Amino acid sequence: MMGGWGGFGLGWLFMLVWWALILAVLVGLIRWLFTGHSGDSGARSDSKRHLDILKERYARGDIDRETYDRMRRELES
């Protein structure tokens, strides 16, 4: 006799873990595909955003040409 378990034991638990793992992989893959998968895209967009802010400050007259050039060189390096 198998003690009333019907021969399955903890098989249901392993099946649950298996499907959770498959679901996690699918969710991760979908997020990776839709958020872009180039490694440094975040760093490039931050740098572009900072340069845009610097250009706006120069256009408003908040900073002079020397300061603009110095800060631009620092951001681009």
VOFI-454758 format. One record per residue: residue number from 1; residue in one letter; x, y, z of N, C-alpha, C in turn. Coordinates in steps of 0.1 Angstrom, whole numbers, plus 5000, padded with zeros to 4 digits. Layout:
! VOFI-454758
@i = NUM | aa = a | n.xx = X | n.yy = Y | n.zz = Z | ca.xx = X | ca.yy = Y | ca.zz = Z | c.xx = X | c.yy = Y | c.zz = Z
...
This chain:
! VOFI-454758
@i = 1 | aa = m | n.xx = 5008 | n.yy = 4988 | n.zz = 5000 | ca.xx = 5000 | ca.yy = 5000 | ca.zz = 5000 | c.xx = 5009 | c.yy = 5013 | c.zz = 5000
@i = 2 | aa = m | n.xx = 5003 | n.yy = 5023 | n.zz = 4995 | ca.xx = 5010 | ca.yy = 5036 | ca.zz = 4994 | c.xx = 5006 | c.yy = 5046 | c.zz = 5004
@i = 3 | aa = g | n.xx = 4998 | n.yy = 5042 | n.zz = 5014 | ca.xx = 4994 | ca.yy = 5051 | ca.zz = 5024 | c.xx = 4984 | c.yy = 5062 | c.zz = 5020
@i = 4 | aa = g | n.xx = 4977 | n.yy = 5060 | n.zz = 5010 | ca.xx = 4966 | ca.yy = 5069 | ca.zz = 5006 | c.xx = 4970 | c.yy = 5081 | c.zz = 4998
@i = 5 | aa = w | n.xx = 4983 | n.yy = 5081 | n.zz = 4994 | ca.xx = 4988 | ca.yy = 5092 | ca.zz = 4986 | c.xx = 4985 | c.yy = 5090 | c.zz = 4971
@i = 6 | aa = g | n.xx = 4981 | n.yy = 5078 | n.zz = 4967 | ca.xx = 4979 | ca.yy = 5076 | ca.zz = 4953 | c.xx = 4991 | c.yy = 5075 | c.zz = 4945
@i = 7 | aa = g | n.xx = 5003 | n.yy = 5073 | n.zz = 4951 | ca.xx = 5015 | ca.yy = 5072 | ca.zz = 4943 | c.xx = 5021 | c.yy = 5085 | c.zz = 4939
@i = 8 | aa = f | n.xx = 5015 | n.yy = 5097 | n.zz = 4942 | ca.xx = 5021 | ca.yy = 5109 | ca.zz = 4938 | c.xx = 5030 | c.yy = 5116 | c.zz = 4948
@i = 9 | aa = g | n.xx = 5029 | n.yy = 5113 | n.zz = 4961 | ca.xx = 5038 | ca.yy = 5119 | ca.zz = 4970 | c.xx = 5038 | c.yy = 5134 | c.zz = 4970
@i = 10 | aa = l | n.xx = 5050 | n.yy = 5140 | n.zz = 4968 | ca.xx = 5052 | ca.yy = 5154 | ca.zz = 4967 | c.xx = 5053 | c.yy = 5158 | c.zz = 4952
@i = 11 | aa = g | n.xx = 5049 | n.yy = 5150 | n.zz = 4943 | ca.xx = 5050 | ca.yy = 5154 | ca.zz = 4929 | c.xx = 5043 | c.yy = 5167 | c.zz = 4925
@i = 12 | aa = w | n.xx = 5032 | n.yy = 5170 | n.zz = 4932 | ca.xx = 5024 | ca.yy = 5182 | ca.zz = 4929 | c.xx = 5033 | c.yy = 5194 | c.zz = 4932
@i = 13 | aa = l | n.xx = 5041 | n.yy = 5193 | n.zz = 4943 | ca.xx = 5050 | ca.yy = 5204 | ca.zz = 4946 | c.xx = 5060 | c.yy = 5207 | c.zz = 4936
@i = 14 | aa = f | n.xx = 5066 | n.yy = 5196 | n.zz = 4931 | ca.xx = 5076 | ca.yy = 5198 | ca.zz = 4920 | c.xx = 5070 | c.yy = 5203 | c.zz = 4907
@i = 15 | aa = m | n.xx = 5058 | n.yy = 5199 | n.zz = 4904 | ca.xx = 5051 | ca.yy = 5204 | ca.zz = 4893 | c.xx = 5048 | c.yy = 5219 | c.zz = 4894
@i = 16 | aa = l | n.xx = 5044 | n.yy = 5223 | n.zz = 4906 | ca.xx = 5042 | ca.yy = 5237 | ca.zz = 4909 | c.xx = 5054 | c.yy = 5246 | c.zz = 4908
@i = 17 | aa = v | n.xx = 5065 | n.yy = 5241 | n.zz = 4913 | ca.xx = 5078 | ca.yy = 5248 | ca.zz = 4912 | c.xx = 5082 | c.yy = 5249 | c.zz = 4897
@i = 18 | aa = w | n.xx = 5080 | n.yy = 5238 | n.zz = 4889 | ca.xx = 5084 | ca.yy = 5238 | ca.zz = 4875 | c.xx = 5076 | c.yy = 5249 | c.zz = 4867
@i = 19 | aa = w | n.xx = 5063 | n.yy = 5250 | n.zz = 4870 | ca.xx = 5055 | ca.yy = 5260 | ca.zz = 4863 | c.xx = 5058 | c.yy = 5274 | c.zz = 4867
@i = 20 | aa = a | n.xx = 5062 | n.yy = 5275 | n.zz = 4880 | ca.xx = 5066 | ca.yy = 5289 | ca.zz = 4885 | c.xx = 5079 | c.yy = 5293 | c.zz = 4878
@i = 21 | aa = l | n.xx = 5088 | n.yy = 5283 | n.zz = 4876 | ca.xx = 5101 | ca.yy = 5286 | ca.zz = 4870 | c.xx = 5098 | c.yy = 5290 | c.zz = 4855
@i = 22 | aa = i | n.xx = 5090 | n.yy = 5283 | n.zz = 4848 | ca.xx = 5087 | ca.yy = 5286 | ca.zz = 4834 | c.xx = 5080 | c.yy = 5300 | c.zz = 4833
@i = 23 | aa = l | n.xx = 5071 | n.yy = 5303 | n.zz = 4842 | ca.xx = 5065 | ca.yy = 5316 | ca.zz = 4842 | c.xx = 5075 | c.yy = 5327 | c.zz = 4844
@i = 24 | aa = a | n.xx = 5084 | n.yy = 5325 | n.zz = 4854 | ca.xx = 5094 | ca.yy = 5335 | ca.zz = 4857 | c.xx = 5103 | c.yy = 5338 | c.zz = 4845
@i = 25 | aa = v | n.xx = 5107 | n.yy = 5327 | n.zz = 4838 | ca.xx = 5115 | ca.yy = 5328 | ca.zz = 4826 | c.xx = 5108 | c.yy = 5336 | c.zz = 4815
@i = 26 | aa = l | n.xx = 5095 | n.yy = 5333 | n.zz = 4813 | ca.xx = 5088 | ca.yy = 5340 | ca.zz = 4803 | c.xx = 5086 | c.yy = 5355 | c.zz = 4806
@i = 27 | aa = v | n.xx = 5083 | n.yy = 5358 | n.zz = 4819 | ca.xx = 5082 | ca.yy = 5372 | ca.zz = 4823 | c.xx = 5095 | c.yy = 5379 | c.zz = 4821
@i = 28 | aa = g | n.xx = 5106 | n.yy = 5373 | n.zz = 4825 | ca.xx = 5119 | ca.yy = 5379 | ca.zz = 4823 | c.xx = 5122 | c.yy = 5381 | c.zz = 4809
@i = 29 | aa = l | n.xx = 5119 | n.yy = 5372 | n.zz = 4800 | ca.xx = 5122 | ca.yy = 5373 | ca.zz = 4786 | c.xx = 5114 | c.yy = 5384 | c.zz = 4780
@i = 30 | aa = i | n.xx = 5101 | n.yy = 5385 | n.zz = 4783 | ca.xx = 5092 | ca.yy = 5396 | ca.zz = 4778 | c.xx = 5097 | c.yy = 5410 | c.zz = 4783
@i = 31 | aa = r | n.xx = 5101 | n.yy = 5411 | n.zz = 4795 | ca.xx = 5106 | ca.yy = 5424 | ca.zz = 4800 | c.xx = 5119 | c.yy = 5427 | c.zz = 4793
@i = 32 | aa = w | n.xx = 5128 | n.yy = 5418 | n.zz = 4791 | ca.xx = 5141 | ca.yy = 5420 | ca.zz = 4784 | c.xx = 5138 | c.yy = 5425 | c.zz = 4770
@i = 33 | aa = l | n.xx = 5129 | n.yy = 5419 | n.zz = 4763 | ca.xx = 5126 | ca.yy = 5423 | ca.zz = 4749 | c.xx = 5120 | c.yy = 5436 | c.zz = 4748
@i = 34 | aa = f | n.xx = 5111 | n.yy = 5440 | n.zz = 4758 | ca.xx = 5104 | ca.yy = 5453 | ca.zz = 4756 | c.xx = 5111 | c.yy = 5465 | c.zz = 4763
@i = 35 | aa = t | n.xx = 5121 | n.yy = 5462 | n.zz = 4771 | ca.xx = 5128 | ca.yy = 5473 | ca.zz = 4778 | c.xx = 5141 | c.yy = 5476 | c.zz = 4771
@i = 36 | aa = g | n.xx = 5144 | n.yy = 5469 | n.zz = 4760 | ca.xx = 5157 | ca.yy = 5471 | ca.zz = 4753 | c.xx = 5168 | c.yy = 5462 | c.zz = 4760
@i = 37 | aa = h | n.xx = 5176 | n.yy = 5457 | n.zz = 4753 | ca.xx = 5186 | ca.yy = 5448 | ca.zz = 4759 | c.xx = 5200 | c.yy = 5452 | c.zz = 4755
@i = 38 | aa = s | n.xx = 5203 | n.yy = 5464 | n.zz = 4752 | ca.xx = 5217 | ca.yy = 5469 | ca.zz = 4751 | c.xx = 5221 | c.yy = 5472 | c.zz = 4765
@i = 39 | aa = g | n.xx = 5233 | n.yy = 5468 | n.zz = 4768 | ca.xx = 5238 | ca.yy = 5469 | ca.zz = 4782 | c.xx = 5239 | c.yy = 5483 | c.zz = 4788
@i = 40 | aa = d | n.xx = 5243 | n.yy = 5492 | n.zz = 4780 | ca.xx = 5246 | ca.yy = 5506 | ca.zz = 4785 | c.xx = 5236 | c.yy = 5516 | c.zz = 4780
@i = 41 | aa = s | n.xx = 5225 | n.yy = 5512 | n.zz = 4776 | ca.xx = 5215 | ca.yy = 5522 | ca.zz = 4770 | c.xx = 5211 | c.yy = 5532 | c.zz = 4781
@i = 42 | aa = g | n.xx = 5210 | n.yy = 5528 | n.zz = 4793 | ca.xx = 5206 | ca.yy = 5537 | ca.zz = 4804 | c.xx = 5217 | c.yy = 5548 | c.zz = 4806
@i = 43 | aa = a | n.xx = 5230 | n.yy = 5544 | n.zz = 4805 | ca.xx = 5240 | ca.yy = 5554 | ca.zz = 4807 | c.xx = 5241 | c.yy = 5564 | c.zz = 4796
@i = 44 | aa = r | n.xx = 5238 | n.yy = 5559 | n.zz = 4784 | ca.xx = 5238 | ca.yy = 5568 | ca.zz = 4772 | c.xx = 5227 | c.yy = 5578 | c.zz = 4773
@i = 45 | aa = s | n.xx = 5215 | n.yy = 5574 | n.zz = 4777 | ca.xx = 5203 | ca.yy = 5583 | ca.zz = 4778 | c.xx = 5205 | c.yy = 5593 | c.zz = 4789
@i = 46 | aa = d | n.xx = 5212 | n.yy = 5589 | n.zz = 4800 | ca.xx = 5214 | ca.yy = 5598 | ca.zz = 4811 | c.xx = 5224 | c.yy = 5609 | c.zz = 4806
@i = 47 | aa = s | n.xx = 5234 | n.yy = 5605 | n.zz = 4799 | ca.xx = 5244 | ca.yy = 5614 | ca.zz = 4794 | c.xx = 5237 | c.yy = 5624 | c.zz = 4784
@i = 48 | aa = k | n.xx = 5229 | n.yy = 5619 | n.zz = 4776 | ca.xx = 5222 | ca.yy = 5628 | ca.zz = 4766 | c.xx = 5213 | c.yy = 5637 | c.zz = 4774
@i = 49 | aa = r | n.xx = 5206 | n.yy = 5633 | n.zz = 4784 | ca.xx = 5197 | ca.yy = 5641 | ca.zz = 4792 | c.xx = 5205 | c.yy = 5652 | c.zz = 4799
@i = 50 | aa = h | n.xx = 5217 | n.yy = 5649 | n.zz = 4804 | ca.xx = 5225 | ca.yy = 5659 | ca.zz = 4810 | c.xx = 5230 | c.yy = 5669 | c.zz = 4800
@i = 51 | aa = l | n.xx = 5234 | n.yy = 5665 | n.zz = 4789 | ca.xx = 5238 | ca.yy = 5675 | ca.zz = 4778 | c.xx = 5226 | c.yy = 5684 | c.zz = 4774
@i = 52 | aa = d | n.xx = 5214 | n.yy = 5678 | n.zz = 4773 | ca.xx = 5203 | ca.yy = 5686 | ca.zz = 4770 | c.xx = 5200 | c.yy = 5697 | c.zz = 4781
@i = 53 | aa = i | n.xx = 5202 | n.yy = 5693 | n.zz = 4793 | ca.xx = 5200 | ca.yy = 5703 | ca.zz = 4804 | c.xx = 5210 | c.yy = 5714 | c.zz = 4803
@i = 54 | aa = l | n.xx = 5223 | n.yy = 5710 | n.zz = 4800 | ca.xx = 5234 | ca.yy = 5719 | ca.zz = 4799 | c.xx = 5231 | c.yy = 5729 | c.zz = 4788
@i = 55 | aa = k | n.xx = 5226 | n.yy = 5724 | n.zz = 4776 | ca.xx = 5223 | ca.yy = 5733 | ca.zz = 4765 | c.xx = 5212 | c.yy = 5743 | c.zz = 4769
@i = 56 | aa = e | n.xx = 5202 | n.yy = 5738 | n.zz = 4776 | ca.xx = 5191 | ca.yy = 5747 | ca.zz = 4780 | c.xx = 5196 | c.yy = 5758 | c.zz = 4789
@i = 57 | aa = r | n.xx = 5205 | n.yy = 5754 | n.zz = 4798 | ca.xx = 5211 | ca.yy = 5764 | ca.zz = 4808 | c.xx = 5219 | c.yy = 5775 | c.zz = 4800
@i = 58 | aa = y | n.xx = 5226 | n.yy = 5770 | n.zz = 4790 | ca.xx = 5234 | ca.yy = 5780 | ca.zz = 4782 | c.xx = 5225 | c.yy = 5789 | c.zz = 4773
@i = 59 | aa = a | n.xx = 5214 | n.yy = 5783 | n.zz = 4768 | ca.xx = 5205 | ca.yy = 5790 | ca.zz = 4760 | c.xx = 5197 | c.yy = 5801 | c.zz = 4768
@i = 60 | aa = r | n.xx = 5194 | n.yy = 5798 | n.zz = 4781 | ca.xx = 5188 | ca.yy = 5807 | ca.zz = 4790 | c.xx = 5197 | c.yy = 5818 | c.zz = 4794
@i = 61 | aa = g | n.xx = 5210 | n.yy = 5816 | n.zz = 4793 | ca.xx = 5220 | ca.yy = 5826 | ca.zz = 4798 | c.xx = 5224 | c.yy = 5823 | c.zz = 4812
@i = 62 | aa = d | n.xx = 5221 | n.yy = 5812 | n.zz = 4818 | ca.xx = 5225 | ca.yy = 5809 | ca.zz = 4831 | c.xx = 5240 | c.yy = 5807 | c.zz = 4833
@i = 63 | aa = i | n.xx = 5246 | n.yy = 5802 | n.zz = 4822 | ca.xx = 5261 | ca.yy = 5800 | ca.zz = 4822 | c.xx = 5267 | c.yy = 5806 | c.zz = 4810
@i = 64 | aa = d | n.xx = 5280 | n.yy = 5810 | n.zz = 4811 | ca.xx = 5287 | ca.yy = 5816 | ca.zz = 4800 | c.xx = 5293 | c.yy = 5805 | c.zz = 4791
@i = 65 | aa = r | n.xx = 5299 | n.yy = 5809 | n.zz = 4780 | ca.xx = 5304 | ca.yy = 5800 | ca.zz = 4770 | c.xx = 5316 | c.yy = 5791 | c.zz = 4776
@i = 66 | aa = e | n.xx = 5324 | n.yy = 5797 | n.zz = 4783 | ca.xx = 5336 | ca.yy = 5790 | ca.zz = 4789 | c.xx = 5330 | c.yy = 5778 | c.zz = 4798
@i = 67 | aa = t | n.xx = 5321 | n.yy = 5782 | n.zz = 4807 | ca.xx = 5315 | ca.yy = 5772 | ca.zz = 4816 | c.xx = 5308 | c.yy = 5761 | c.zz = 4808
@i = 68 | aa = y | n.xx = 5301 | n.yy = 5765 | n.zz = 4798 | ca.xx = 5294 | ca.yy = 5755 | ca.zz = 4789 | c.xx = 5304 | c.yy = 5745 | c.zz = 4783
@i = 69 | aa = d | n.xx = 5314 | n.yy = 5751 | n.zz = 4777 | ca.xx = 5324 | ca.yy = 5742 | ca.zz = 4770 | c.xx = 5331 | c.yy = 5733 | c.zz = 4780
@i = 70 | aa = r | n.xx = 5335 | n.yy = 5738 | n.zz = 4792 | ca.xx = 5341 | ca.yy = 5730 | ca.zz = 4802 | c.xx = 5332 | c.yy = 5718 | c.zz = 4807
@i = 71 | aa = m | n.xx = 5320 | n.yy = 5722 | n.zz = 4810 | ca.xx = 5310 | ca.yy = 5712 | ca.zz = 4814 | c.xx = 5307 | c.yy = 5702 | c.zz = 4804
@i = 72 | aa = r | n.xx = 5306 | n.yy = 5706 | n.zz = 4791 | ca.xx = 5303 | ca.yy = 5697 | ca.zz = 4780 | c.xx = 5314 | c.yy = 5687 | c.zz = 4778
@i = 73 | aa = r | n.xx = 5327 | n.yy = 5692 | n.zz = 4779 | ca.xx = 5338 | ca.yy = 5683 | ca.zz = 4778 | c.xx = 5338 | c.yy = 5672 | c.zz = 4789
@i = 74 | aa = e | n.xx = 5335 | n.yy = 5677 | n.zz = 4801 | ca.xx = 5334 | ca.yy = 5667 | ca.zz = 4813 | c.xx = 5323 | c.yy = 5657 | c.zz = 4811
@i = 75 | aa = l | n.xx = 5312 | n.yy = 5661 | n.zz = 4806 | ca.xx = 5301 | ca.yy = 5652 | ca.zz = 4804 | c.xx = 5304 | c.yy = 5642 | c.zz = 4793
@i = 76 | aa = e | n.xx = 5311 | n.yy = 5646 | n.zz = 4782 | ca.xx = 5313 | ca.yy = 5638 | ca.zz = 4771 | c.xx = 5325 | c.yy = 5628 | c.zz = 4773
@i = 77 | aa = s | n.xx = 5333 | n.yy = 5631 | n.zz = 4783 | ca.xx = 5344 | ca.yy = 5622 | ca.zz = 4786 | c.xx = 5341 | c.yy = 5610 | c.zz = 4794
